[in-house]
Amino acid sequence: MEQRRPFSEILSWRVSEMQFWQAHYQLEYEKEHPPVVNPADVTPEQSLSQFKKLMV
């Protein structure tokens, strides 16, 4: 389970450590939200529906 860190602690991290965690969370996000494979296959209605789901 992830631990939350105080913002002041995160500000003291080295740039390399921040880059590591940024990459880690980006990969986690991409696992949960895969990109659309071929955007030409998505109708405007489907696109709007997906957008509304993201905004909820």
mmCIF entry with sequence, helices, sheets and N, C-alpha, C, O atoms, coordinates in Angstrom:
data_MODEL
# 
_entry.id   MODEL 
# 
_entity.id                         1 
_entity.type                       polymer 
_entity.pdbx_number_of_molecules   1 
# 
_entity_poly.entity_id                      1 
_entity_poly.type                           'polypeptide(L)' 
_entity_poly.nstd_linkage                   no 
_entity_poly.nstd_monomer                   no 
_entity_poly.pdbx_seq_one_letter_code       MEQRRPFSEILSWRVSEMQFWQAHYQLEYEKEHPPVVNPADVTPEQSLSQFKKLMV 
_entity_poly.pdbx_seq_one_letter_code_can   MEQRRPFSEILSWRVSEMQFWQAHYQLEYEKEHPPVVNPADVTPEQSLSQFKKLMV 
_entity_poly.pdbx_strand_id                 A 
# 
loop_
_entity_poly_seq.entity_id 
_entity_poly_seq.num 
_entity_poly_seq.mon_id 
_entity_poly_seq.hetero 
1 1  MET n 
1 2  GLU n 
1 3  GLN n 
1 4  ARG n 
1 5  ARG n 
1 6  PRO n 
1 7  PHE n 
1 8  SER n 
1 9  GLU n 
1 10 ILE n 
1 11 LEU n 
1 12 SER n 
1 13 TRP n 
1 14 ARG n 
1 15 VAL n 
1 16 SER n 
1 17 GLU n 
1 18 MET n 
1 19 GLN n 
1 20 PHE n 
1 21 TRP n 
1 22 GLN n 
1 23 ALA n 
1 24 HIS n 
1 25 TYR n 
1 26 GLN n 
1 27 LEU n 
1 28 GLU n 
1 29 TYR n 
1 30 GLU n 
1 31 LYS n 
1 32 GLU n 
1 33 HIS n 
1 34 PRO n 
1 35 PRO n 
1 36 VAL n 
1 37 VAL n 
1 38 ASN n 
1 39 PRO n 
1 40 ALA n 
1 41 ASP n 
1 42 VAL n 
1 43 THR n 
1 44 PRO n 
1 45 GLU n 
1 46 GLN n 
1 47 SER n 
1 48 LEU n 
1 49 SER n 
1 50 GLN n 
1 51 PHE n 
1 52 LYS n 
1 53 LYS n 
1 54 LEU n 
1 55 MET n 
1 56 VAL n 
# 
_struct_asym.id          A 
_struct_asym.entity_id   1 
# 
loop_
_struct_conf.conf_type_id 
_struct_conf.id 
_struct_conf.pdbx_PDB_helix_id 
_struct_conf.beg_label_comp_id 
_struct_conf.beg_label_asym_id 
_struct_conf.beg_label_seq_id 
_struct_conf.pdbx_beg_PDB_ins_code 
_struct_conf.end_label_comp_id 
_struct_conf.end_label_asym_id 
_struct_conf.end_label_seq_id 
_struct_conf.pdbx_end_PDB_ins_code 
_struct_conf.beg_auth_comp_id 
_struct_conf.beg_auth_asym_id 
_struct_conf.beg_auth_seq_id 
_struct_conf.end_auth_comp_id 
_struct_conf.end_auth_asym_id 
_struct_conf.end_auth_seq_id 
_struct_conf.pdbx_PDB_helix_class 
_struct_conf.details 
_struct_conf.pdbx_PDB_helix_length 
HELX_P HELX_P1 AA1 PHE A 7  ? LEU A 11 ? PHE A 7  LEU A 11 1 ? 5  
HELX_P HELX_P2 AA2 VAL A 15 ? GLU A 32 ? VAL A 15 GLU A 32 1 ? 18 
HELX_P HELX_P3 AA3 PRO A 39 ? ASP A 41 ? PRO A 39 ASP A 41 5 ? 3  
HELX_P HELX_P4 AA4 PRO A 44 ? MET A 55 ? PRO A 44 MET A 55 1 ? 12 
# 
_struct_conf_type.id          HELX_P 
_struct_conf_type.criteria    ? 
_struct_conf_type.reference   ? 
# 
loop_
_atom_site.group_PDB 
_atom_site.id 
_atom_site.type_symbol 
_atom_site.label_atom_id 
_atom_site.label_alt_id 
_atom_site.label_comp_id 
_atom_site.label_asym_id 
_atom_site.label_entity_id 
_atom_site.label_seq_id 
_atom_site.pdbx_PDB_ins_code 
_atom_site.Cartn_x 
_atom_site.Cartn_y 
_atom_site.Cartn_z 
_atom_site.occupancy 
_atom_site.B_iso_or_equiv 
_atom_site.pdbx_formal_charge 
_atom_site.auth_seq_id 
_atom_site.auth_comp_id 
_atom_site.auth_asym_id 
_atom_site.auth_atom_id 
_atom_site.pdbx_PDB_model_num 
ATOM 1   N N  . MET A 1 1  ? 0.838   -1.181 0.000   1.00 0.00 ? 1  MET A N  1 
ATOM 2   C CA . MET A 1 1  ? 0.000   0.000  0.000   1.00 0.00 ? 1  MET A CA 1 
ATOM 3   C C  . MET A 1 1  ? 0.886   1.248  0.000   1.00 0.00 ? 1  MET A C  1 
ATOM 4   O O  . MET A 1 1  ? 1.916   1.300  0.671   1.00 0.00 ? 1  MET A O  1 
ATOM 5   N N  . GLU A 1 2  ? 0.470   2.218  -0.746  1.00 0.00 ? 2  GLU A N  1 
ATOM 6   C CA . GLU A 1 2  ? 1.263   3.434  -0.865  1.00 0.00 ? 2  GLU A CA 1 
ATOM 7   C C  . GLU A 1 2  ? 1.144   4.291  0.385   1.00 0.00 ? 2  GLU A C  1 
ATOM 8   O O  . GLU A 1 2  ? 0.097   4.342  1.031   1.00 0.00 ? 2  GLU A O  1 
ATOM 9   N N  . GLN A 1 3  ? 2.223   4.951  0.703   1.00 0.00 ? 3  GLN A N  1 
ATOM 10  C CA . GLN A 1 3  ? 2.213   5.878  1.826   1.00 0.00 ? 3  GLN A CA 1 
ATOM 11  C C  . GLN A 1 3  ? 2.221   7.292  1.280   1.00 0.00 ? 3  GLN A C  1 
ATOM 12  O O  . GLN A 1 3  ? 2.947   7.608  0.337   1.00 0.00 ? 3  GLN A O  1 
ATOM 13  N N  . ARG A 1 4  ? 1.407   8.130  1.884   1.00 0.00 ? 4  ARG A N  1 
ATOM 14  C CA . ARG A 1 4  ? 1.415   9.537  1.493   1.00 0.00 ? 4  ARG A CA 1 
ATOM 15  C C  . ARG A 1 4  ? 2.545   10.241 2.216   1.00 0.00 ? 4  ARG A C  1 
ATOM 16  O O  . ARG A 1 4  ? 2.824   9.970  3.384   1.00 0.00 ? 4  ARG A O  1 
ATOM 17  N N  . ARG A 1 5  ? 3.185   11.140 1.508   1.00 0.00 ? 5  ARG A N  1 
ATOM 18  C CA . ARG A 1 5  ? 4.303   11.895 2.067   1.00 0.00 ? 5  ARG A CA 1 
ATOM 19  C C  . ARG A 1 5  ? 3.899   13.357 2.183   1.00 0.00 ? 5  ARG A C  1 
ATOM 20  O O  . ARG A 1 5  ? 3.146   13.863 1.352   1.00 0.00 ? 5  ARG A O  1 
ATOM 21  N N  . PRO A 1 6  ? 4.395   14.032 3.207   1.00 0.00 ? 6  PRO A N  1 
ATOM 22  C CA . PRO A 1 6  ? 4.128   15.470 3.293   1.00 0.00 ? 6  PRO A CA 1 
ATOM 23  C C  . PRO A 1 6  ? 4.784   16.197 2.115   1.00 0.00 ? 6  PRO A C  1 
ATOM 24  O O  . PRO A 1 6  ? 5.862   15.819 1.657   1.00 0.00 ? 6  PRO A O  1 
ATOM 25  N N  . PHE A 1 7  ? 4.122   17.228 1.645   1.00 0.00 ? 7  PHE A N  1 
ATOM 26  C CA . PHE A 1 7  ? 4.624   17.966 0.492   1.00 0.00 ? 7  PHE A CA 1 
ATOM 27  C C  . PHE A 1 7  ? 6.017   18.520 0.755   1.00 0.00 ? 7  PHE A C  1 
ATOM 28  O O  . PHE A 1 7  ? 6.859   18.540 -0.143  1.00 0.00 ? 7  PHE A O  1 
ATOM 29  N N  . SER A 1 8  ? 6.261   18.967 1.973   1.00 0.00 ? 8  SER A N  1 
ATOM 30  C CA . SER A 1 8  ? 7.580   19.522 2.305   1.00 0.00 ? 8  SER A CA 1 
ATOM 31  C C  . SER A 1 8  ? 8.679   18.471 2.143   1.00 0.00 ? 8  SER A C  1 
ATOM 32  O O  . SER A 1 8  ? 9.802   18.801 1.763   1.00 0.00 ? 8  SER A O  1 
ATOM 33  N N  . GLU A 1 9  ? 8.360   17.210 2.430   1.00 0.00 ? 9  GLU A N  1 
ATOM 34  C CA . GLU A 1 9  ? 9.347   16.140 2.252   1.00 0.00 ? 9  GLU A CA 1 
ATOM 35  C C  . GLU A 1 9  ? 9.620   15.899 0.769   1.00 0.00 ? 9  GLU A C  1 
ATOM 36  O O  . GLU A 1 9  ? 10.765  15.703 0.363   1.00 0.00 ? 9  GLU A O  1 
ATOM 37  N N  . ILE A 1 10 ? 8.567   15.917 -0.027  1.00 0.00 ? 10 ILE A N  1 
ATOM 38  C CA . ILE A 1 10 ? 8.721   15.692 -1.462  1.00 0.00 ? 10 ILE A CA 1 
ATOM 39  C C  . ILE A 1 10 ? 9.572   16.793 -2.090  1.00 0.00 ? 10 ILE A C  1 
ATOM 40  O O  . ILE A 1 10 ? 10.363  16.529 -2.996  1.00 0.00 ? 10 ILE A O  1 
ATOM 41  N N  . LEU A 1 11 ? 9.412   18.013 -1.616  1.00 0.00 ? 11 LEU A N  1 
ATOM 42  C CA . LEU A 1 11 ? 10.207  19.124 -2.157  1.00 0.00 ? 11 LEU A CA 1 
ATOM 43  C C  . LEU A 1 11 ? 11.701  18.941 -1.913  1.00 0.00 ? 11 LEU A C  1 
ATOM 44  O O  . LEU A 1 11 ? 12.522  19.496 -2.644  1.00 0.00 ? 11 LEU A O  1 
ATOM 45  N N  . SER A 1 12 ? 12.054  18.176 -0.902  1.00 0.00 ? 12 SER A N  1 
ATOM 46  C CA . SER A 1 12 ? 13.474  17.974 -0.596  1.00 0.00 ? 12 SER A CA 1 
ATOM 47  C C  . SER A 1 12 ? 14.097  16.810 -1.381  1.00 0.00 ? 12 SER A C  1 
ATOM 48  O O  . SER A 1 12 ? 15.302  16.578 -1.280  1.00 0.00 ? 12 SER A O  1 
ATOM 49  N N  . TRP A 1 13 ? 13.297  16.083 -2.155  1.00 0.00 ? 13 TRP A N  1 
ATOM 50  C CA . TRP A 1 13 ? 13.823  14.957 -2.918  1.00 0.00 ? 13 TRP A CA 1 
ATOM 51  C C  . TRP A 1 13 ? 14.737  15.432 -4.043  1.00 0.00 ? 13 TRP A C  1 
ATOM 52  O O  . TRP A 1 13 ? 14.599  16.544 -4.552  1.00 0.00 ? 13 TRP A O  1 
ATOM 53  N N  . ARG A 1 14 ? 15.671  14.567 -4.415  1.00 0.00 ? 14 ARG A N  1 
ATOM 54  C CA . ARG A 1 14 ? 16.530  14.824 -5.571  1.00 0.00 ? 14 ARG A CA 1 
ATOM 55  C C  . ARG A 1 14 ? 15.694  14.729 -6.855  1.00 0.00 ? 14 ARG A C  1 
ATOM 56  O O  . ARG A 1 14 ? 14.652  14.075 -6.885  1.00 0.00 ? 14 ARG A O  1 
ATOM 57  N N  . VAL A 1 15 ? 16.163  15.382 -7.890  1.00 0.00 ? 15 VAL A N  1 
ATOM 58  C CA . VAL A 1 15 ? 15.453  15.373 -9.171  1.00 0.00 ? 15 VAL A CA 1 
ATOM 59  C C  . VAL A 1 15 ? 15.324  13.948 -9.705  1.00 0.00 ? 15 VAL A C  1 
ATOM 60  O O  . VAL A 1 15 ? 14.278  13.581 -10.239 1.00 0.00 ? 15 VAL A O  1 
ATOM 61  N N  . SER A 1 16 ? 16.366  13.152 -9.566  1.00 0.00 ? 16 SER A N  1 
ATOM 62  C CA . SER A 1 16 ? 16.330  11.777 -10.086 1.00 0.00 ? 16 SER A CA 1 
ATOM 63  C C  . SER A 1 16 ? 15.245  10.953 -9.393  1.00 0.00 ? 16 SER A C  1 
ATOM 64  O O  . SER A 1 16 ? 14.588  10.127 -10.027 1.00 0.00 ? 16 SER A O  1 
ATOM 65  N N  . GLU A 1 17 ? 15.058  11.179 -8.095  1.00 0.00 ? 17 GLU A N  1 
ATOM 66  C CA . GLU A 1 17 ? 14.020  10.446 -7.375  1.00 0.00 ? 17 GLU A CA 1 
ATOM 67  C C  . GLU A 1 17 ? 12.632  10.894 -7.826  1.00 0.00 ? 17 GLU A C  1 
ATOM 68  O O  . GLU A 1 17 ? 11.730  10.069 -7.967  1.00 0.00 ? 17 GLU A O  1 
ATOM 69  N N  . MET A 1 18 ? 12.460  12.183 -8.049  1.00 0.00 ? 18 MET A N  1 
ATOM 70  C CA . MET A 1 18 ? 11.166  12.683 -8.535  1.00 0.00 ? 18 MET A CA 1 
ATOM 71  C C  . MET A 1 18 ? 10.868  12.138 -9.928  1.00 0.00 ? 18 MET A C  1 
ATOM 72  O O  . MET A 1 18 ? 9.727   11.789 -10.230 1.00 0.00 ? 18 MET A O  1 
ATOM 73  N N  . GLN A 1 19 ? 11.896  12.062 -10.780 1.00 0.00 ? 19 GLN A N  1 
ATOM 74  C CA . GLN A 1 19 ? 11.703  11.517 -12.123 1.00 0.00 ? 19 GLN A CA 1 
ATOM 75  C C  . GLN A 1 19 ? 11.310  10.043 -12.056 1.00 0.00 ? 19 GLN A C  1 
ATOM 76  O O  . GLN A 1 19 ? 10.467  9.585  -12.828 1.00 0.00 ? 19 GLN A O  1 
ATOM 77  N N  . PHE A 1 20 ? 11.924  9.302  -11.130 1.00 0.00 ? 20 PHE A N  1 
ATOM 78  C CA . PHE A 1 20 ? 11.583  7.892  -10.964 1.00 0.00 ? 20 PHE A CA 1 
ATOM 79  C C  . PHE A 1 20 ? 10.105  7.735  -10.612 1.00 0.00 ? 20 PHE A C  1 
ATOM 80  O O  . PHE A 1 20 ? 9.399   6.934  -11.225 1.00 0.00 ? 20 PHE A O  1 
ATOM 81  N N  . TRP A 1 21 ? 9.639   8.501  -9.623  1.00 0.00 ? 21 TRP A N  1 
ATOM 82  C CA . TRP A 1 21 ? 8.251   8.375  -9.187  1.00 0.00 ? 21 TRP A CA 1 
ATOM 83  C C  . TRP A 1 21 ? 7.275   8.885  -10.239 1.00 0.00 ? 21 TRP A C  1 
ATOM 84  O O  . TRP A 1 21 ? 6.172   8.354  -10.372 1.00 0.00 ? 21 TRP A O  1 
ATOM 85  N N  . GLN A 1 22 ? 7.667   9.897  -10.978 1.00 0.00 ? 22 GLN A N  1 
ATOM 86  C CA . GLN A 1 22 ? 6.816   10.380 -12.061 1.00 0.00 ? 22 GLN A CA 1 
ATOM 87  C C  . GLN A 1 22 ? 6.622   9.273  -13.099 1.00 0.00 ? 22 GLN A C  1 
ATOM 88  O O  . GLN A 1 22 ? 5.502   9.031  -13.547 1.00 0.00 ? 22 GLN A O  1 
ATOM 89  N N  . ALA A 1 23 ? 7.706   8.606  -13.478 1.00 0.00 ? 23 ALA A N  1 
ATOM 90  C CA . ALA A 1 23 ? 7.623   7.509  -14.442 1.00 0.00 ? 23 ALA A CA 1 
ATOM 91  C C  . ALA A 1 23 ? 6.789   6.362  -13.878 1.00 0.00 ? 23 ALA A C  1 
ATOM 92  O O  . ALA A 1 23 ? 5.993   5.761  -14.600 1.00 0.00 ? 23 ALA A O  1 
ATOM 93  N N  . HIS A 1 24 ? 6.966   6.057  -12.601 1.00 0.00 ? 24 HIS A N  1 
ATOM 94  C CA . HIS A 1 24 ? 6.216   4.979  -11.956 1.00 0.00 ? 24 HIS A CA 1 
ATOM 95  C C  . HIS A 1 24 ? 4.713   5.240  -12.038 1.00 0.00 ? 24 HIS A C  1 
ATOM 96  O O  . HIS A 1 24 ? 3.944   4.370  -12.446 1.00 0.00 ? 24 HIS A O  1 
ATOM 97  N N  . TYR A 1 25 ? 4.306   6.444  -11.646 1.00 0.00 ? 25 TYR A N  1 
ATOM 98  C CA . TYR A 1 25 ? 2.876   6.744  -11.636 1.00 0.00 ? 25 TYR A CA 1 
ATOM 99  C C  . TYR A 1 25 ? 2.321   6.904  -13.040 1.00 0.00 ? 25 TYR A C  1 
ATOM 100 O O  . TYR A 1 25 ? 1.140   6.634  -13.263 1.00 0.00 ? 25 TYR A O  1 
ATOM 101 N N  . GLN A 1 26 ? 3.129   7.331  -13.983 1.00 0.00 ? 26 GLN A N  1 
ATOM 102 C CA . GLN A 1 26 ? 2.681   7.414  -15.372 1.00 0.00 ? 26 GLN A CA 1 
ATOM 103 C C  . GLN A 1 26 ? 2.389   6.016  -15.902 1.00 0.00 ? 26 GLN A C  1 
ATOM 104 O O  . GLN A 1 26 ? 1.382   5.812  -16.580 1.00 0.00 ? 26 GLN A O  1 
ATOM 105 N N  . LEU A 1 27 ? 3.260   5.046  -15.602 1.00 0.00 ? 27 LEU A N  1 
ATOM 106 C CA . LEU A 1 27 ? 3.028   3.665  -16.036 1.00 0.00 ? 27 LEU A CA 1 
ATOM 107 C C  . LEU A 1 27 ? 1.785   3.086  -15.376 1.00 0.00 ? 27 LEU A C  1 
ATOM 108 O O  . LEU A 1 27 ? 1.013   2.380  -16.025 1.00 0.00 ? 27 LEU A O  1 
ATOM 109 N N  . GLU A 1 28 ? 1.583   3.375  -14.095 1.00 0.00 ? 28 GLU A N  1 
ATOM 110 C CA . GLU A 1 28 ? 0.383   2.904  -13.402 1.00 0.00 ? 28 GLU A CA 1 
ATOM 111 C C  . GLU A 1 28 ? -0.871  3.480  -14.058 1.00 0.00 ? 28 GLU A C  1 
ATOM 112 O O  . GLU A 1 28 ? -1.858  2.771  -14.251 1.00 0.00 ? 28 GLU A O  1 
ATOM 113 N N  . TYR A 1 29 ? -0.825  4.762  -14.396 1.00 0.00 ? 29 TYR A N  1 
ATOM 114 C CA . TYR A 1 29 ? -1.974  5.414  -15.024 1.00 0.00 ? 29 TYR A CA 1 
ATOM 115 C C  . TYR A 1 29 ? -2.271  4.778  -16.379 1.00 0.00 ? 29 TYR A C  1 
ATOM 116 O O  . TYR A 1 29 ? -3.429  4.532  -16.715 1.00 0.00 ? 29 TYR A O  1 
ATOM 117 N N  . GLU A 1 30 ? -1.219  4.513  -17.153 1.00 0.00 ? 30 GLU A N  1 
ATOM 118 C CA . GLU A 1 30 ? -1.418  3.935  -18.479 1.00 0.00 ? 30 GLU A CA 1 
ATOM 119 C C  . GLU A 1 30 ? -1.975  2.517  -18.411 1.00 0.00 ? 30 GLU A C  1 
ATOM 120 O O  . GLU A 1 30 ? -2.677  2.087  -19.326 1.00 0.00 ? 30 GLU A O  1 
ATOM 121 N N  . LYS A 1 31 ? -1.671  1.778  -17.331 1.00 0.00 ? 31 LYS A N  1 
ATOM 122 C CA . LYS A 1 31 ? -2.254  0.444  -17.159 1.00 0.00 ? 31 LYS A CA 1 
ATOM 123 C C  . LYS A 1 31 ? -3.755  0.557  -16.929 1.00 0.00 ? 31 LYS A C  1 
ATOM 124 O O  . LYS A 1 31 ? -4.528  -0.246 -17.452 1.00 0.00 ? 31 LYS A O  1 
ATOM 125 N N  . GLU A 1 32 ? -4.166  1.546  -16.151 1.00 0.00 ? 32 GLU A N  1 
ATOM 126 C CA . GLU A 1 32 ? -5.578  1.719  -15.815 1.00 0.00 ? 32 GLU A CA 1 
ATOM 127 C C  . GLU A 1 32 ? -6.358  2.411  -16.925 1.00 0.00 ? 32 GLU A C  1 
ATOM 128 O O  . GLU A 1 32 ? -7.563  2.195  -17.052 1.00 0.00 ? 32 GLU A O  1 
ATOM 129 N N  . HIS A 1 33 ? -5.700  3.236  -17.728 1.00 0.00 ? 33 HIS A N  1 
ATOM 130 C CA . HIS A 1 33 ? -6.353  4.002  -18.785 1.00 0.00 ? 33 HIS A CA 1 
ATOM 131 C C  . HIS A 1 33 ? -5.588  3.828  -20.095 1.00 0.00 ? 33 HIS A C  1 
ATOM 132 O O  . HIS A 1 33 ? -4.855  4.727  -20.508 1.00 0.00 ? 33 HIS A O  1 
ATOM 133 N N  . PRO A 1 34 ? -5.754  2.676  -20.750 1.00 0.00 ? 34 PRO A N  1 
ATOM 134 C CA . PRO A 1 34 ? -5.003  2.461  -21.993 1.00 0.00 ? 34 PRO A CA 1 
ATOM 135 C C  . PRO A 1 34 ? -5.432  3.459  -23.071 1.00 0.00 ? 34 PRO A C  1 
ATOM 136 O O  . PRO A 1 34 ? -6.601  3.840  -23.133 1.00 0.00 ? 34 PRO A O  1 
ATOM 137 N N  . PRO A 1 35 ? -4.497  3.881  -23.913 1.00 0.00 ? 35 PRO A N  1 
ATOM 138 C CA . PRO A 1 35 ? -4.836  4.832  -24.973 1.00 0.00 ? 35 PRO A CA 1 
ATOM 139 C C  . PRO A 1 35 ? -5.723  4.184  -26.031 1.00 0.00 ? 35 PRO A C  1 
ATOM 140 O O  . PRO A 1 35 ? -5.728  2.963  -26.187 1.00 0.00 ? 35 PRO A O  1 
ATOM 141 N N  . VAL A 1 36 ? -6.461  5.001  -26.745 1.00 0.00 ? 36 VAL A N  1 
ATOM 142 C CA . VAL A 1 36 ? -7.292  4.504  -27.838 1.00 0.00 ? 36 VAL A CA 1 
ATOM 143 C C  . VAL A 1 36 ? -6.358  4.012  -28.939 1.00 0.00 ? 36 VAL A C  1 
ATOM 144 O O  . VAL A 1 36 ? -5.442  4.722  -29.352 1.00 0.00 ? 36 VAL A O  1 
ATOM 145 N N  . VAL A 1 37 ? -6.601  2.786  -29.410 1.00 0.00 ? 37 VAL A N  1 
ATOM 146 C CA . VAL A 1 37 ? -5.701  2.175  -30.389 1.00 0.00 ? 37 VAL A CA 1 
ATOM 147 C C  . VAL A 1 37 ? -5.772  2.901  -31.726 1.00 0.00 ? 37 VAL A C  1 
ATOM 148 O O  . VAL A 1 37 ? -4.746  3.270  -32.298 1.00 0.00 ? 37 VAL A O  1 
ATOM 149 N N  . ASN A 1 38 ? -6.971  3.100  -32.212 1.00 0.00 ? 38 ASN A N  1 
ATOM 150 C CA . ASN A 1 38 ? -7.140  3.777  -33.495 1.00 0.00 ? 38 ASN A CA 1 
ATOM 151 C C  . ASN A 1 38 ? -8.254  4.808  -33.343 1.00 0.00 ? 38 ASN A C  1 
ATOM 152 O O  . ASN A 1 38 ? -9.428  4.442  -33.393 1.00 0.00 ? 38 ASN A O  1 
ATOM 153 N N  . PRO A 1 39 ? -7.926  6.074  -33.161 1.00 0.00 ? 39 PRO A N  1 
ATOM 154 C CA . PRO A 1 39 ? -8.954  7.084  -32.924 1.00 0.00 ? 39 PRO A CA 1 
ATOM 155 C C  . PRO A 1 39 ? -9.951  7.219  -34.068 1.00 0.00 ? 39 PRO A C  1 
ATOM 156 O O  . PRO A 1 39 ? -11.060 7.710  -33.856 1.00 0.00 ? 39 PRO A O  1 
ATOM 157 N N  . ALA A 1 40 ? -9.585  6.795  -35.275 1.00 0.00 ? 40 ALA A N  1 
ATOM 158 C CA . ALA A 1 40 ? -10.510 6.888  -36.403 1.00 0.00 ? 40 ALA A CA 1 
ATOM 159 C C  . ALA A 1 40 ? -11.702 5.952  -36.220 1.00 0.00 ? 40 ALA A C  1 
ATOM 160 O O  . ALA A 1 40 ? -12.753 6.169  -36.823 1.00 0.00 ? 40 ALA A O  1 
ATOM 161 N N  . ASP A 1 41 ? -11.552 4.912  -35.394 1.00 0.00 ? 41 ASP A N  1 
ATOM 162 C CA . ASP A 1 41 ? -12.631 3.951  -35.171 1.00 0.00 ? 41 ASP A CA 1 
ATOM 163 C C  . ASP A 1 41 ? -13.635 4.423  -34.127 1.00 0.00 ? 41 ASP A C  1 
ATOM 164 O O  . ASP A 1 41 ? -14.652 3.762  -33.915 1.00 0.00 ? 41 ASP A O  1 
ATOM 165 N N  . VAL A 1 42 ? -13.376 5.545  -33.474 1.00 0.00 ? 42 VAL A N  1 
ATOM 166 C CA . VAL A 1 42 ? -14.261 6.044  -32.428 1.00 0.00 ? 42 VAL A CA 1 
ATOM 167 C C  . VAL A 1 42 ? -15.209 7.071  -33.027 1.00 0.00 ? 42 VAL A C  1 
ATOM 168 O O  . VAL A 1 42 ? -14.781 8.049  -33.640 1.00 0.00 ? 42 VAL A O  1 
ATOM 169 N N  . THR A 1 43 ? -16.507 6.834  -32.840 1.00 0.00 ? 43 THR A N  1 
ATOM 170 C CA . THR A 1 43 ? -17.495 7.789  -33.348 1.00 0.00 ? 43 THR A CA 1 
ATOM 171 C C  . THR A 1 43 ? -17.539 9.006  -32.429 1.00 0.00 ? 43 THR A C  1 
ATOM 172 O O  . THR A 1 43 ? -17.092 8.930  -31.284 1.00 0.00 ? 43 THR A O  1 
ATOM 173 N N  . PRO A 1 44 ? -18.069 10.116 -32.911 1.00 0.00 ? 44 PRO A N  1 
ATOM 174 C CA . PRO A 1 44 ? -18.193 11.294 -32.041 1.00 0.00 ? 44 PRO A CA 1 
ATOM 175 C C  . PRO A 1 44 ? -19.016 11.011 -30.781 1.00 0.00 ? 44 PRO A C  1 
ATOM 176 O O  . PRO A 1 44 ? -18.714 11.538 -29.710 1.00 0.00 ? 44 PRO A O  1 
ATOM 177 N N  . GLU A 1 45 ? -20.040 10.190 -30.907 1.00 0.00 ? 45 GLU A N  1 
ATOM 178 C CA . GLU A 1 45 ? -20.869 9.852  -29.748 1.00 0.00 ? 45 GLU A CA 1 
ATOM 179 C C  . GLU A 1 45 ? -20.063 9.061  -28.718 1.00 0.00 ? 45 GLU A C  1 
ATOM 180 O O  . GLU A 1 45 ? -20.170 9.308  -27.517 1.00 0.00 ? 45 GLU A O  1 
ATOM 181 N N  . GLN A 1 46 ? -19.257 8.110  -29.194 1.00 0.00 ? 46 GLN A N  1 
ATOM 182 C CA . GLN A 1 46 ? -18.418 7.333  -28.280 1.00 0.00 ? 46 GLN A CA 1 
ATOM 183 C C  . GLN A 1 46 ? -17.375 8.226  -27.620 1.00 0.00 ? 46 GLN A C  1 
ATOM 184 O O  . GLN A 1 46 ? -17.085 8.087  -26.432 1.00 0.00 ? 46 GLN A O  1 
ATOM 185 N N  . SER A 1 47 ? -16.820 9.134  -28.396 1.00 0.00 ? 47 SER A N  1 
ATOM 186 C CA . SER A 1 47 ? -15.824 10.052 -27.857 1.00 0.00 ? 47 SER A CA 1 
ATOM 187 C C  . SER A 1 47 ? -16.429 10.911 -26.753 1.00 0.00 ? 47 SER A C  1 
ATOM 188 O O  . SER A 1 47 ? -15.819 11.087 -25.698 1.00 0.00 ? 47 SER A O  1 
ATOM 189 N N  . LEU A 1 48 ? -17.615 11.444 -26.988 1.00 0.00 ? 48 LEU A N  1 
ATOM 190 C CA . LEU A 1 48 ? -18.290 12.263 -25.984 1.00 0.00 ? 48 LEU A CA 1 
ATOM 191 C C  . LEU A 1 48 ? -18.623 11.435 -24.749 1.00 0.00 ? 48 LEU A C  1 
ATOM 192 O O  . LEU A 1 48 ? -18.490 11.913 -23.623 1.00 0.00 ? 48 LEU A O  1 
ATOM 193 N N  . SER A 1 49 ? -19.055 10.199 -24.959 1.00 0.00 ? 49 SER A N  1 
ATOM 194 C CA . SER A 1 49 ? -19.359 9.312  -23.838 1.00 0.00 ? 49 SER A CA 1 
ATOM 195 C C  . SER A 1 49 ? -18.116 9.040  -22.994 1.00 0.00 ? 49 SER A C  1 
ATOM 196 O O  . SER A 1 49 ? -18.178 9.072  -21.765 1.00 0.00 ? 49 SER A O  1 
ATOM 197 N N  . GLN A 1 50 ? -16.993 8.773  -23.650 1.00 0.00 ? 50 GLN A N  1 
ATOM 198 C CA . GLN A 1 50 ? -15.743 8.537  -22.925 1.00 0.00 ? 50 GLN A CA 1 
ATOM 199 C C  . GLN A 1 50 ? -15.308 9.780  -22.165 1.00 0.00 ? 50 GLN A C  1 
ATOM 200 O O  . GLN A 1 50 ? -14.825 9.688  -21.037 1.00 0.00 ? 50 GLN A O  1 
ATOM 201 N N  . PHE A 1 51 ? -15.481 10.943 -22.784 1.00 0.00 ? 51 PHE A N  1 
ATOM 202 C CA . PHE A 1 51 ? -15.115 12.200 -22.135 1.00 0.00 ? 51 PHE A CA 1 
ATOM 203 C C  . PHE A 1 51 ? -15.954 12.418 -20.879 1.00 0.00 ? 51 PHE A C  1 
ATOM 204 O O  . PHE A 1 51 ? -15.431 12.823 -19.842 1.00 0.00 ? 51 PHE A O  1 
ATOM 205 N N  . LYS A 1 52 ? -17.251 12.150 -20.973 1.00 0.00 ? 52 LYS A N  1 
ATOM 206 C CA . LYS A 1 52 ? -18.136 12.327 -19.812 1.00 0.00 ? 52 LYS A CA 1 
ATOM 207 C C  . LYS A 1 52 ? -17.753 11.378 -18.685 1.00 0.00 ? 52 LYS A C  1 
ATOM 208 O O  . LYS A 1 52 ? -17.820 11.756 -17.515 1.00 0.00 ? 52 LYS A O  1 
ATOM 209 N N  . LYS A 1 53 ? -17.351 10.150 -19.017 1.00 0.00 ? 53 LYS A N  1 
ATOM 210 C CA . LYS A 1 53 ? -16.923 9.199  -17.990 1.00 0.00 ? 53 LYS A CA 1 
ATOM 211 C C  . LYS A 1 53 ? -15.678 9.703  -17.268 1.00 0.00 ? 53 LYS A C  1 
ATOM 212 O O  . LYS A 1 53 ? -15.546 9.536  -16.055 1.00 0.00 ? 53 LYS A O  1 
ATOM 213 N N  . LEU A 1 54 ? -14.768 10.318 -18.016 1.00 0.00 ? 54 LEU A N  1 
ATOM 214 C CA . LEU A 1 54 ? -13.551 10.849 -17.405 1.00 0.00 ? 54 LEU A CA 1 
ATOM 215 C C  . LEU A 1 54 ? -13.848 12.013 -16.471 1.00 0.00 ? 54 LEU A C  1 
ATOM 216 O O  . LEU A 1 54 ? -13.147 12.204 -15.477 1.00 0.00 ? 54 LEU A O  1 
ATOM 217 N N  . MET A 1 55 ? -14.871 12.784 -16.778 1.00 0.00 ? 55 MET A N  1 
ATOM 218 C CA . MET A 1 55 ? -15.184 13.975 -15.993 1.00 0.00 ? 55 MET A CA 1 
ATOM 219 C C  . MET A 1 55 ? -16.000 13.669 -14.736 1.00 0.00 ? 55 MET A C  1 
ATOM 220 O O  . MET A 1 55 ? -16.179 14.544 -13.888 1.00 0.00 ? 55 MET A O  1 
ATOM 221 N N  . VAL A 1 56 ? -16.486 12.458 -14.613 1.00 0.00 ? 56 VAL A N  1 
ATOM 222 C CA . VAL A 1 56 ? -17.303 12.102 -13.434 1.00 0.00 ? 56 VAL A CA 1 
ATOM 223 C C  . VAL A 1 56 ? -16.438 11.651 -12.300 1.00 0.00 ? 56 VAL A C  1 
ATOM 224 O O  . VAL A 1 56 ? -16.948 11.313 -11.231 1.00 0.00 ? 56 VAL A O  1 
# 
